[in-house]
Amino acid sequence: IERIEREQELQRQNERLESFVSVVSHDLRNPLNIVMGTLDLAEKSGEAEYFEQSKRALDRMEQLIDDLLTLARQGEEVEDTEVVDVAAVVDECWGTVATADATLVVETDLVVRCHRGRFRQLFENLFRNAVEHGSDAVTVTVGNLPDRPGFFVADDGPGIPPEDRDEVLESGFTTSEDGTGFGLSIVSQIVGAHDWEIAVTESEDGGARFEVTGVDVAS
């Protein structure tokens, strides 16, 4: 049994390594080429717009690196859990994500036992995903599941096609030119590390809805 577990862990490590190689060799190279090209144009023309393009490309590289480091540091299980008020964490996370003119609606009174730091990462990535794939004025709702212990994060954006819902949580999957393909994978890893489950479905407004179940609700 121990040998099988070691082989499974090695397989997971190899899969993460393949993801890192893919990003370094492809995803990071694209914005790097943009920086090199636009800086050359800026030097020749002196036009400020080329510096802005370079800055956006550098911001993109920073996000990719941050996501990679987060993935690399995710363990298989969480330790040092504590009792956390979900609504309070949601408000904290909303203030740390670039949400433009998006609106947050909080309809949860859940108190759960979790790793606070990773719980924050879960919401930050779900909020970022909603804004990036919706619009600047997207509405994001966090609420309790009515029939079982858990919560949902839903938006009124374009939603996720049924054929993509099984893959959207996989590392590297993205339908956006600006997406890293790692945000929702990080969410999935955090959920798994808590021994919870996550499902992707459609919100009442036709947008994306992520349902997290199996949470340890604190009494």
Secondary structure, DSSP 8 states (H G I E B T S, - for coil): -HHHHHHHHHHHHHHHHHHHHHIIIIITHHHHHHHHHHHHHHHHH--HHHHHHHHHHHHHHHHHHHHHHHHHH--SS--S-EEEEHHHHHHHHHTTS--TT-EEEEE---EEEE-HHHHHHHHHHHHHHHHHHS-TT-EEEEEE-SSSSEEEEEESSS---GGGTTTTTSTT--SSTT--S-HHHHHHHHHHHTT-EEEEEE-TTSSEEEEEES--B--
